[in-house]
Amino acid sequence: MAPSYNAKEEDGHQPGATGHGGAGTMTNKKPDNTAFKQQRLPAWQPILTAGTVLPAFFVIGLIFIPIGFILIVYGLTLLIDYTGVDMSSPCYNCSQSYSWNNTQSCTCSVHFSLDQPFESNVFMYYGLSNFYQNHRRYVKSRDDSQLNGDKTSLQYHICTLNRCSKECEPYRSSDKPIAPCGAIANSLFNDTLELYYIDPNGSRTAIPLVKKGIAWWTDKHVKFRNPSGNNNLTVVFQGTSKPVNWRKPVFELDPLDSDNNGFINEDFIVWMRTAALPTFRKLYCIIQKKPNNMTPTLPRGEYILEVTYNYPVRSFDGRKRMILSTISWMGGKNPFLGIAYITVGSVCFCLGLVLLSIHYRYGKRNNSAEISS
Amino acid sequence: SRKVDSRTIYVGHRPCPTTEALIPPKFCDNRIVSSKYTVWNFLPKNLFEQFRRIANFYFLIIFLVQVIVDTPTSPVTSGLPLFFVITVTAIKQGYEDWLRHKADNEVNKYLVTVLEDGRRARKESEKIKVGDVVEVVEDETFPCDLILLQSSREDETCFVTTASLDGESNHKTHYTVPDTEKNLESLSATIECEQPQPDLYKFVTVFSRCVVFFRSLGPENLLLKGATLKNTQKIYGVAVYSGMETKMALNYQGKSQKRSAVEKSINAFLLVYLCILVSKALVCTTLKYVWQSRPGQDEPWYNQKTQKEKDTNLYLKMFTDFLSFMVLFNFIIPVSMYVTVEMQKFLGSFFISWDKDFFDPEIQEGALVNTSDLNEELGQVEYVFTDKTGTLTQNNMEFIECCIDGFQYKYADSGTELDGFCVTDGPVSMLQQKAGREKEELFLRALCLCHTVQVKEATGQGDGVGDGMIHPADLRGFIASSPDEVALVKGAMKYGFKFLGMESKNMRVMNRNNDVETYELLHVLNFDPVRRRMSVIVRTKSGDTMLFCKGADSSIFPRVRQEEVDRIRMHVERNATEGYRTLCVAYKLLSSEEYDQADTGLREAKLALQDREEKLMAVYNQVETGMSLIGATAVEDRLQEEAAETMEALQGAGMKVWVLTGDKMETAKSTCYACRLFQRSTELLELTVRTLHSWAKSKPVSAFSVPPRSWSSANQDYGFIIDGATLSLVLNSSPDSNSSCYKSLFLQICQNCTTVLCCRMAPLQKAQIVKMVKNSKGSPITLSIGDGANDVSMILEAHVGIGIKGREGRQAVRNSDYAIPKLKHLKKLLLGHGHLYYVRIAHLVQYFFYKNLCFILPQFLYQFFCGYSQQPLYDAAYLTMYNICFTSMPILANSLLEQHICMEVLMDNAALYRDVAKNAMLRWGPFLYWTLLGVYQGLLFFFGVRFLFSNPALQDNGQVFGNWSYGTIVFTVLVFTVTLKLAMDTRHWTWINHFVIWGSLAFYMFFSFFWGGIICLTVKCAWLYKSFIYTTGQKF
């Protein structure tokens, strides 16, 4: 019925007769035969085979599981809550009798014992909880140009002309501009912690606490700078007032080390780096290892933590802690990291085993078959 | 009182002395304005246009909220991308408008010659007024719509090509107003014509010389603006329509916007994400006030509020908090997605026009992309509506055989004998017999006379080769509107009768004895698709008046004597089943009374101002009766290259192919068989006028209630055939309750058939069918492909319109979304490009939503840990640059270059097309998968880092990390995960993919190094840090 057509048959068409439509506009519009334009760029097409996938799984498993174990096992942490919520706790009295105007500081001592010696450098942190350092109003309540040593933000008449940061409100100025201004600086942690080792014979030995090197290098050397011009900080900060909650002005923060005063005080810098979560810790000091390296930094035994209790946290149901920790190359002890490594490693390893058995049973039948089709 | 639907024009602004004083009518000037903007209104108008887009408006609102309300992120974060998008779009549109201005000026400032009070004056084209007499010389374009008054040619005609209007480059003849006086200066006349209307081929006018002299004018007297004068030295014409009222300007209108199904999916997803956004903001606002109500939380001693904050009204505070949360989370719906999608579409469409497989050496052209919005729709086609002539077939007509008086004549050898007939097997076993010589010659004369073919003159210099029909033998070209006519004239030439051309109303024919016969052409009864026939009335030398008529068998047979029909019908039907186009030829000797009657009828009808068409039709039908049938012709129309393979591939890809043709059923059916649309095993269901008649005879029931057949036999292929007349019964039946029932029943039957053939369709019916399928249940994606003006309606109607750069002008190409040179290219366009584009854009869209969900989810979760204070987790720079710089390039490159399966495999395995059918990759299932993936990863990022920060001493020096470091760690993990996810999805790694994926990761590291230095996490790089740090503001 249907006649057979030969599609390739010459259609007897005159090539000269086809070029209508204006000979002048006729250009050769033949597309370029380049690999890009023809979508024929040489391409690597990854194909997953048993040969590549299985070793990858095993390698990941074999690397991750040991790392996880090391992270879990290695490192020591000790945590002591000295808030004084319970009647029985030594700092209960101090926590009750709180007032910013107290000139008399309240001290309390907390006894604790170490079951294991802490080797190498030991880091001492103070921890706060339920303290929202990451609240937006709090985070932005600072004046970075002031902290970087910009003198104009210290001068009263300029500040009143609204030239200095408004973000510091309501901690911007009292009668004079406040230095350092803002809520962060105003709420600087001001408890003093001291650590004593109690020898078996009963005598107390003060453990040296080093305050150097607790702040970030960049913070100390780049972001925070004292106003230049005069080495005498008292002169520089003339005409400013201390933050409302502070007992001492900013240039007297560290009575022992004159280079650690003003905006570059390391405790101050550490505090100014706002924490990410409402429960946080900040580096207080470093207990350096003994030079002879024969005895541990903190040997096993009894200790006393002497707290000068200044910082009120009960009003917002907060907690204060002292934390001793050793540090590995991956940072402080963090059980989560170890567990995560072990989990990922073992999942990969198990998957590898499952796939290997599948490959062993079915892969032989057609050798060329790929695991993922 | 004058009718409002016509206008009166005074030629040369001279009123008739007899009529009332001239009231100069107001017409618009001859200025063409295609530009949208002026210098003054560009900014407001363009901005208004741009912000009418929902997405832009949304981003504007977000931006304004950021400006007005104290929000956590600065207005720059959303303002900058928005500004970028708006500016780029404005520049693009401004440039396009500048080009339009330039083109307008070129047209408007063009100098033309106008006759004013007997003097020739040069004027700018825009100053022409309606009624001016304009002079146009050869090769100039007409400055406005003119009525031809005078031509330099002796026969009062001029030639015109309308290539720029409808793309037809053949010469068309136009006539001067008959019998006007030659002196244009003293001519005073009025022209009464219709109000401007866009139809190029419709024009009804009466020309009157001061009441005493009336002539009717038609489109053959009207010279359209934009057309070019050819082969004529000079003409004079009077302007009737000017400026924006010309037919060209009225036809110039933007095509309606087609939107792809993908865009609809995107909008649906956007809505989901908007809901997520609003609910996130609501949850946070509510929890914030719940949290604050606990004592000591809202305002602890270390974090006092300012006086202003304390004074603010609680409800106002709640509202601004809600807005702040909205702003904080608004990155979930990114501006950049719109930009990326647009860019992907725009750049991606180049691959179609660059494809050298689409290049046709014959016409020296490749594929043409008129819109880039529909690239992905090419991968979603479910129904293909194809034209037959010129699309499935080549529209390259060749005279195959004829049948005279029941005897078959097949042309065998060219010009061996003077009467080069070679008689093959006659139908009724009348071997070696011929019809009488008289009949033969009558038939051939009919072929030579009954047409509207022009002979191309040798002076034409090849600038208007017409449809390329140059006969190789004697370099004589024929120009005709339809290639069939040329084939017939050339067929007659093979048998010794040569049409020599027209000489002032005389047709000259050279007969077998090389004598020239002349016939006076009295009337042409034009072809139209409703009558499906055309006739001429000629007067021979001897004074006889004859009517020759040729047309489709169905329109001729009822008008001739029945006994003649039986002899010829067999031939016609056999030819039709072989796939030839058949025409029947009849004639009639008109007595002088008959002629006079016809003549007056025709003249009256031609003069009519109203319903001219209908009146003409009535006269035509009256004249074309009682003819006697002489014979039939068979013309072959070859199949396009690889038509069958293409159709097979389309069907293999799960598309349903419907053939919509104006041709007759038998011809169309055989084409379908040849294209393998119908297989031998296909069971054909016919619903045509013929079957309706036979059913009506057997039992008087509705055709639709007839065969309660079992559709269950799953393996059986069905083909369905319906013709135009029956279709109009189905679609336009009386508006009773049954009509919609018929329609849905019809649709149901059609959708169960693999192939549907609709024959004898009017152009509008084609569009009707497309519309019906388009709006049917499940709204399938339709594609129309055609090459001629009669396909334009269905090309515009379908989701995707494809034009073939064929022989029937360029109208289809201009109205199409994509144009390809040959039908065979459709296979690669759909199965290759379409499939890839769909997969690419679907992946692009899903990936974009995914990456923004897992970007913003940690920010949402962080609110639970910062007292719902709208503290952003990420730094502002990261928020802004995440979508612009860090993650945009890899996905753009991937969405342009990805070939999850390479092109050759896609083309070889048509069934792969079914994998992505019905929007498979953008349905709720995949969307849910991507969303869950985004949620899962967002949770993992946030809580992973949250637990990591249970001891924030992450360095070996014991120093702790703060909140910005927290965000930066989350962000770093996020950027790496999101980019590596894309890397894992990439199946086709070219060097560009490598460059962009690893490059953007490297860029991120580099940037962070400057910005935050978090990269120094594990590396001791303080010395590097130190050197960079002084130049950049530090936050971390």
Chai-1 contact restraints between the chains, C-beta under 6 A:
chainA,res_idxA,chainB,res_idxB,connection_type,confidence,min_distance_angstrom,max_distance_angstrom,comment,restraint_id
A,A2,B,Y673,contact,1.0,0.0,6.0,A-B,restraint_1
A,A2,B,A674,contact,1.0,0.0,6.0,A-B,restraint_2
A,P3,B,E578,contact,1.0,0.0,6.0,A-B,restraint_3
A,P3,B,G579,contact,1.0,0.0,6.0,A-B,restraint_4
A,Y5,B,L639,contact,1.0,0.0,6.0,A-B,restraint_5
A,Y5,B,A674,contact,1.0,0.0,6.0,A-B,restraint_6
A,A7,B,E641,contact,1.0,0.0,6.0,A-B,restraint_7
A,A7,B,E642,contact,1.0,0.0,6.0,A-B,restraint_8
A,D11,B,N396,contact,1.0,0.0,6.0,A-B,restraint_9
A,A17,B,V465,contact,1.0,0.0,6.0,A-B,restraint_10
A,A17,B,G468,contact,1.0,0.0,6.0,A-B,restraint_11
A,A17,B,I470,contact,1.0,0.0,6.0,A-B,restraint_12
A,T18,B,E362,contact,1.0,0.0,6.0,A-B,restraint_13
A,T18,B,G468,contact,1.0,0.0,6.0,A-B,restraint_14
A,H20,B,S169,contact,1.0,0.0,6.0,A-B,restraint_15
A,H20,B,V465,contact,1.0,0.0,6.0,A-B,restraint_16
A,G21,B,S169,contact,1.0,0.0,6.0,A-B,restraint_17
A,K29,B,E365,contact,1.0,0.0,6.0,A-B,restraint_18
A,K30,B,F359,contact,1.0,0.0,6.0,A-B,restraint_19
A,P31,B,W354,contact,1.0,0.0,6.0,A-B,restraint_20
A,P31,B,K356,contact,1.0,0.0,6.0,A-B,restraint_21
A,P31,B,F359,contact,1.0,0.0,6.0,A-B,restraint_22
A,P31,B,G366,contact,1.0,0.0,6.0,A-B,restraint_23
A,N33,B,K356,contact,1.0,0.0,6.0,A-B,restraint_24
A,K37,B,W354,contact,1.0,0.0,6.0,A-B,restraint_25
A,Q39,B,F351,contact,1.0,0.0,6.0,A-B,restraint_26
A,L41,B,T990,contact,1.0,0.0,6.0,A-B,restraint_27
A,A43,B,H988,contact,1.0,0.0,6.0,A-B,restraint_28
A,A43,B,W989,contact,1.0,0.0,6.0,A-B,restraint_29
A,A43,B,T990,contact,1.0,0.0,6.0,A-B,restraint_30
A,W44,B,W989,contact,1.0,0.0,6.0,A-B,restraint_31
A,Q45,B,R987,contact,1.0,0.0,6.0,A-B,restraint_32
A,F123,B,G958,contact,1.0,0.0,6.0,A-B,restraint_33
A,Y132,B,G867,contact,1.0,0.0,6.0,A-B,restraint_34
A,N134,B,C866,contact,1.0,0.0,6.0,A-B,restraint_35
A,N134,B,Q871,contact,1.0,0.0,6.0,A-B,restraint_36
A,N134,B,N963,contact,1.0,0.0,6.0,A-B,restraint_37
A,H135,B,N303,contact,1.0,0.0,6.0,A-B,restraint_38
A,H135,B,C866,contact,1.0,0.0,6.0,A-B,restraint_39
A,H135,B,G867,contact,1.0,0.0,6.0,A-B,restraint_40
A,H135,B,S869,contact,1.0,0.0,6.0,A-B,restraint_41
A,R136,B,S869,contact,1.0,0.0,6.0,A-B,restraint_42
A,R136,B,Q870,contact,1.0,0.0,6.0,A-B,restraint_43
A,R136,B,Q871,contact,1.0,0.0,6.0,A-B,restraint_44
A,R137,B,N303,contact,1.0,0.0,6.0,A-B,restraint_45
A,Y138,B,N303,contact,1.0,0.0,6.0,A-B,restraint_46
A,V139,B,Q871,contact,1.0,0.0,6.0,A-B,restraint_47
A,E169,B,T306,contact,1.0,0.0,6.0,A-B,restraint_48
A,P170,B,Q304,contact,1.0,0.0,6.0,A-B,restraint_49
A,P170,B,T306,contact,1.0,0.0,6.0,A-B,restraint_50
A,A183,B,N303,contact,1.0,0.0,6.0,A-B,restraint_51
A,S187,B,Y302,contact,1.0,0.0,6.0,A-B,restraint_52
A,W216,B,Q959,contact,1.0,0.0,6.0,A-B,restraint_53
A,W217,B,A1022,contact,1.0,0.0,6.0,A-B,restraint_54
A,V222,B,I1029,contact,1.0,0.0,6.0,A-B,restraint_55
A,V222,B,Q1034,contact,1.0,0.0,6.0,A-B,restraint_56
A,K223,B,Q1034,contact,1.0,0.0,6.0,A-B,restraint_57
A,R273,B,G962,contact,1.0,0.0,6.0,A-B,restraint_58
A,T274,B,G962,contact,1.0,0.0,6.0,A-B,restraint_59
A,T274,B,N963,contact,1.0,0.0,6.0,A-B,restraint_60
A,A276,B,F949,contact,1.0,0.0,6.0,A-B,restraint_61
A,A276,B,N963,contact,1.0,0.0,6.0,A-B,restraint_62
A,A276,B,Y966,contact,1.0,0.0,6.0,A-B,restraint_63
A,L277,B,F865,contact,1.0,0.0,6.0,A-B,restraint_64
A,L277,B,F949,contact,1.0,0.0,6.0,A-B,restraint_65
A,K282,B,V960,contact,1.0,0.0,6.0,A-B,restraint_66
A,L283,B,G958,contact,1.0,0.0,6.0,A-B,restraint_67
A,L283,B,Q959,contact,1.0,0.0,6.0,A-B,restraint_68
A,L283,B,V960,contact,1.0,0.0,6.0,A-B,restraint_69
A,S315,B,G296,contact,1.0,0.0,6.0,A-B,restraint_70
A,S315,B,W301,contact,1.0,0.0,6.0,A-B,restraint_71
A,F316,B,G296,contact,1.0,0.0,6.0,A-B,restraint_72
A,F316,B,P300,contact,1.0,0.0,6.0,A-B,restraint_73
A,I327,B,D956,contact,1.0,0.0,6.0,A-B,restraint_74
A,I327,B,G958,contact,1.0,0.0,6.0,A-B,restraint_75
A,W329,B,D956,contact,1.0,0.0,6.0,A-B,restraint_76
A,G331,B,A953,contact,1.0,0.0,6.0,A-B,restraint_77
A,G331,B,L954,contact,1.0,0.0,6.0,A-B,restraint_78
A,G331,B,Q955,contact,1.0,0.0,6.0,A-B,restraint_79
A,G332,B,N951,contact,1.0,0.0,6.0,A-B,restraint_80
A,G332,B,A953,contact,1.0,0.0,6.0,A-B,restraint_81
A,N334,B,N951,contact,1.0,0.0,6.0,A-B,restraint_82
A,F336,B,F947,contact,1.0,0.0,6.0,A-B,restraint_83
